[in-house]
Structure formats: C-alpha cells, structure tokens
Amino acid sequence: MPEEKTLRDLGTGELEDGSRADFERMNAGRLSRCLAEMDRQNLDVLILGREGNARFVSGARRLWTSGIRPFGPGCVVVRESRQVHLLSVWDDGIPAAIPRENLFGLSWNPLNLMNSIREIHGVADARRVGVDGMTPLFAQLLPLAAPNAQLVNGDEMMRALRMVKTADEVRCIATAVAITEAGLDAVLAAIRPGVKERALAGVFGQRICDFGIQIPATEGVFCATPRSGSAAQPPFRQVISDRELAEGDLVAASSGVMFAGFEGGVGRTQLCSANGRASDAQRKVYERWTVLRKAVLGAIRPGASGAEVRRAYVATGEPLPAFPILHGVGLGFEPPMIGSPLGERFDAAWALQAGMVLAFQGYAWSAGVGGYFGKEMLLVTEDGNELLTRFGDGALAR
Amino acid sequence: MTSTVSPIFQTERINLPRMRTERFGRLQAEMERQDIDALLLLGGGNVQYATGSVTLTSDLARAQHLPTAAVVVRGETSPHLFTPYPEGAPPELPADRLHPNFYPEFDEGVRAMAATLREVLGTAVRGKLALDSYTPAMFTLLPELLGNTTLTDASSVLGAVKLMKTRDEVECIRQAQHINELAMYDVQAALRPGVRQTELTGIFLRRIFELGASSNVVDPIWQPVPELLAKGPFTVHGDLAFPLVSSDRMLREDDILMVDTGITYQGYASDFGRTWLVGRNPKPSVRQQDQQKQWREVIDRVLGALKPGVNGRDLTRAALSGGPPKAWLKHFYLAHGIGTESAEMPLIGTDLGEAFDESVVMAPGMILVLEPVIWEDGYGGYRSEEIVAVTEDGYELLSDYPYTPYA
C-alpha cells in the first residue's frame, strides 16, 4: 500500500535518494507478477499487440502514434525462459533488464515478422498462447510460428494484473495528474469570449510540454456545453471544433497526459465571460455536480460493486450521462467501466478493490444554462478512497 | 510567437460532402467486385474513410473501450455509424444510420454487437462479412454468435479503394501538410542551444491547433543524430536508429537534427521531414551541404521517372542509379503512401522485396511520401521528405518547405 510520502514530492526528474518512483523495481515486479499468472494459468507464451500491455511487462518506451493499430506481435513473453522479447529496432527506451538479443526488428513483410517470432525460444513448442487482439491475417499467420498452439484471450489476464496498482505506479499516476492540472490551469485561464475551442487544445499541449513529456493522453474536451436539448439525456459535446466561445458559455475542459506510460486526467467547467459573474442558475449546475461527486465518492470503497456506485449516482436525481461515470485508469483507460448502457447487471459484476485507481466523471445540466462537467481521479484505499486530484473546482465554486 | 508566413488556406477546393459520397461509392463498387456483402470496421482510418465521422484515437485504450465503428452493407446508400460522439457524424448521415457505440471489449458488449449486426445486416447476415480487426472478446465470441455469416478480411477491400485518392482527398492531404509546415517555421526559429525536445513539441502543438489541425497523430521527433553510428544506440540491423522518442533532452549547438511530425486535417494525414542544424545562425559544412545535394539528386531521379505506368522497382532503381549504394533506412522504405493513415500502401523499398516493388504500378491519384536518407558514417547524414500526388502524366508536389540552413 502507498506510504505517506507517496503522494508528496512528485516530479519528473531523478533524485539520487530514490524518493521518486523506482522504475527498475516497478518493471521487475510487473514482469514477475505476469509470469506467476502465466504459471498459474498454464500459459506458455503471451503475444501482446497493445502498447499498454507491452509497457506493463517491459517498461519499454516506444513511439506513440494515434489510431488503433491492427493487432501485431509487438511484445512476446515466454514462460519457460522468463524472458520478454520486443519489437524494437534499437535499444533506446528499452530498460537495461531486457537484453539486446531479445529485440527483433521492424518488418513490413508479415512472413519475415513471423520468422522473428518463431525464432524466439519457446514459441515454436508452445501449446497455449495468449493474445490481446487479432486480425484475419494474423489468425492465419500465427500458426506458422506456433503450429501446436491453442490461441486464448490473454487480455483478460492482463486486465486483472493491471487492476491493482503498486505504490510506484500510484506515484506515476499522481505525477501525470499533477502535470494535467498544470495544463488545465492554463486552459481555464485562456477561456474568454472569441477564443476558439481548438486553440485551447494548443494551450494545453504547450503547457504540459514544460514538464519533460509531450503526449496528451486524449484529444481532450474543450467544448462549450450545449444550452438546449433533452434533460433525460443531457447533451454534452466531446468533439473539439472551430467554434468560438461565447459570453455565458459554460465550457467543459478535460484532458490528460501520459507519464511513464501512465495516464492522469482531470476535468472542470469554467464560465466564459468578459467580466461577468456567474448567475444563480450557473452556480446551481455546479452545486448539483458537487452532490454527484459526494454521492459517488461516498460509495467507493473496497468491496463495493459497480452497481452500488451507479445507484449512488442516479439516487441524486441526475440522469446517467452519455459516458461512463467511473472507469479504471492505469496505462490508459482500463476496466472497470461503470454506468454504461450495458446495464446495472454488468456494473454489478465489478467489485472495487483497494489499490485500484479510478476516474469519476459526472455531469449536471440544465436547459437554457448548459452543464457542469467534472472529472476526478482517486485511489481506492483500505477504508474508502483518496483523491489524487488536487485542483479547485473553479470560479463557479466561489 | 507567431509565424511571419501567412497561411494559404485553399479549403474552398475541398468539398467534404462530395468526398464522402465518392469514397462511399468506391467502397460499394469494390465490395461488388470482391463479392463482399458487408463490412464491420473498427480501425480509425477505415471508419473515417467509410463514414467521414470524427474518430478520436489518441488514447488507444479509450478508443478500444469506446470505439467509433462503421458497418457498410452492400447495395445501401449510406453507412451505419456506431459512435460515442454523435456530434462528430457528418450532417448528411440519416438519423436511422447513427447509433450508440458498441462495447466490444466485453463479452456482454460483443453479444449486444452481434444482435445489432443481425438487425442491421438483414439478409447479408448469411453472406460474407469482412472485418479489419478483432478485440479479444470478438475473436472468442463472434464466430459462434454469427454462425451463419462467413467472416473474412476487410483489408483487401479497404486496401484497394485507399490506393488511389479522389481530388478532394488529395486537397485534404495538401491542406494537412500545409498546416504542418506552417507550424514548423515557429519551431525552427526556436533551435537555440539548450532547447529541449519537449519544448519544441510545445511550440508545435500550440501552433498546429491555432492553424486548424484536427489532431496530432505522431510523437513529434526532433532527433539529434551522431556523426558515427557506433556512437548512437545499438540497432538490430546496424543502420541508423531513427526515429527515437523525444524527451526533455537538451539540444546542443551544431546538433544535426532529423525532424519528423504528422498531423491530421479532416481525417487526412501529413508527414513532415527535414534535417536542421541547432544554433542561432547555423551553417552546414561543405560535407553536410554535399549530403543534402546527394539527397536532392535521389529525389530528382525518382521524380524524373515518376508517372503512371512505372512500377516501384523502377523508382528504387532510379533512386540508386549512379548515386550512393544505399539511399534509405533498412527498417523503412524509399517511399510510402499516406491517406487516412500516416503510412499506407504503396510501400516501396521494404523487406516485402523487389518482386513486390515491381508489382506496385503507379496510377493517377496515388500519393507517395518520398523519404530518402543519405548517410556517410563518421560524418552524419541528411534526411528529408517530400509528398507527391501522381497525376495523369507525371506528379504534383504537395509539400513545400525550405531546406534552410542547407542551400
């Protein structure tokens, strides 16, 4: 469990006394837990195409690109040899614990790629191979590398491994949250009539780069909340446009960053005004959001089910929004995912555990006014939860 | 800091509804040709192509849990769009084609997806459904849930239609490249000793959004390259390590900086590449200037050969004839296509081999990103990129950025 000093003294540089995150320890621990689970499940090989999964087992820092890449064997874990093998032409960004001979190069020819995979000791004889995705092409090609293997869902195992965070991981996430808050602060300060929504994405992007990182976790929401629509399904815009902010807009600002592969995210809503004060109606939607936050945070503790959290949200009288009200966060967006149209029974199957890191998203909206969107990140602790976000609620709170 | 170069926005050349109609028509025609009854698309670029909808894919994990997906049924006049972001749907999409998103990461979500597919496919459910990608839950469950459907590969359909671009698509790529280039003026002006790579990214991100980019799609690269390969990172093939991930590394006076960035505009990608020198008033050495000249000669030989009917092997031969023994990176290519993805077919000069290069025949509407690399071990090298569209009788240049500080 996180020590007292875990959430103080966050930063992105190295300190000689080791009071920041210990990446070597984190990487070794993650791989060891993965191999132990492979032992338990009798899984000979894991072939991972998802960057979050590759990051988890290797700690490797590889190029980020937007877009869901079709499944490809970017990372291979072999139970027998206890080794991680990576698709990487160079060793830059690859932790020292992974030897050079475990790297295989980029190939545009799927047959050459399959040769590289087949040459990895332990793959050709594997009987059970876990994969975290598939394409029609690889469904045909993988048997060339592992002819006797049954392909099973390896992502379920990875999800379970990633769900509970160690102290080092929480420090990384908290660091990402702190950087996000810096970016959000710059965005809120830039909100005034005439500014384009899209320009706010640039403000956020530039500010986070002051911290030695350069990848926003998402495109971000920098959108005026709509003033007309149906209260039953409160309207909310999540796609940034060239729209100019107008006097009286309630502007939702929500984004995140990646630090060491971990995501942090925070969201707030700001009144856009040249010099006006918030009206009572505008303050009211903010207050309704605080009721939502209190209700949901009050329901989050070890042993609680996702259904209890969902019920706590709707018990406030607010309708469920068009996005999950609670989801896991780690090496990106993770399960559990609560409050979706998959329903209360789906939510009930998720039990919260100490050590999970979650994002709460709530939205209160009123016709003619707009809405207050807010997002917080929190850690589930032994007796409840602790906010990782440390950011005021904005001018609407005063 | 604002650029002194004025944007030349020729967006009146782009007719988005026409682009969407023409793309959808091509998809339908190719489905007929390949006897495919329906497509289920999850890849961001493919969904963009089929529907014209905004797809948010910066956060890969979120994009998998809350995906934008498209279903195209043979013979129909509109695609079906399944999206968490209805406001990103094109205005002409009929209301009954706009659906809430699937949840294909979960078994329950895949069961719901299969039920919806049965409704939407109609009689096509007994035919061939082509997919571009499977989540683990889809891979496990879909074949049994859609027992009467033949599941096949969508990449042959999408690959065929994306190879040649319509006029509007070419203009979107030109516009994306223009926005990318304009932002680079401001970045290049910041190359003083001690500037950090992430600082350059900060300037870049601020500027691209001011200029109207839809998104940034590649980890921006501002890589100082050593003069000797042995001084750089280990590589599995002994060639240059490029592109390396940026950090808060400080850049130093006279660093040879190989730069690579990419954004999107209306779903179409740009690809910017130049070699710069760090310093307040940098001057290439005689040798460095000669490297740039050799690079320019490769480009000129390739462009001299480029017209409809020539093949990829003709282009690689032209690149090398009378010039250096090697003119591009071993792990990459002489050239790649670009469209709704940053790198698409055709790929020329890869380990797919020379026979493959020969099978790629240039046709009007193909887009090529040419990226030769000249390397003289012990003395560094030069790399830049140019984008061209193949036309009826040759090519037209879509990129336009100076080679400063090289002549």
Interface residues (C-beta under 8 A of the other chain):
Chain A: T12 R50 E51 G52 R61 R62 L63 W64 T65 S66 G67 I68 R69 P70 F71 V89 W90 D91 D92 G93 R100 L103 F104 G105 L106 S107 W108 N109 N112 V131 D132 G133 M134 T135 P136 L137 A139 L151 N153 G154 D155 E156 R198 A199 L200 A201 G202 V203 G205 Q206 R207 I208 C209 D210 F211 G212 I213 Q214 I215 P216 A217 T218 E219 R237 Q238 V239 D242 G256 E263 A322 F323 P324 H327 L331 G332 F333 E334 P335 M337 S340 P341 L342 F346
Chain B: L42 G43 G44 G45 V54 L56 T57 S58 D59 L60 A61 R62 A63 Q64 H65 L66 P67 P84 Y85 E87 G88 P100 Y103 E105 F106 E108 G109 A112 L131 D132 S133 Y134 T135 P136 A137 M138 F139 T140 L151 T152 D153 A154 S155 R196 Q197 T198 E199 T201 G202 I203 L205 R206 R207 I208 F209 E210 G212 A213 S215 N216 V217 V218 D219 P220 P233 F234 T235 V236 H237 A241 P243 L244 V245 S246 S247 D248 T264 H331 F332 Y333 E341 S342 L347 T350 D351 L352 G353
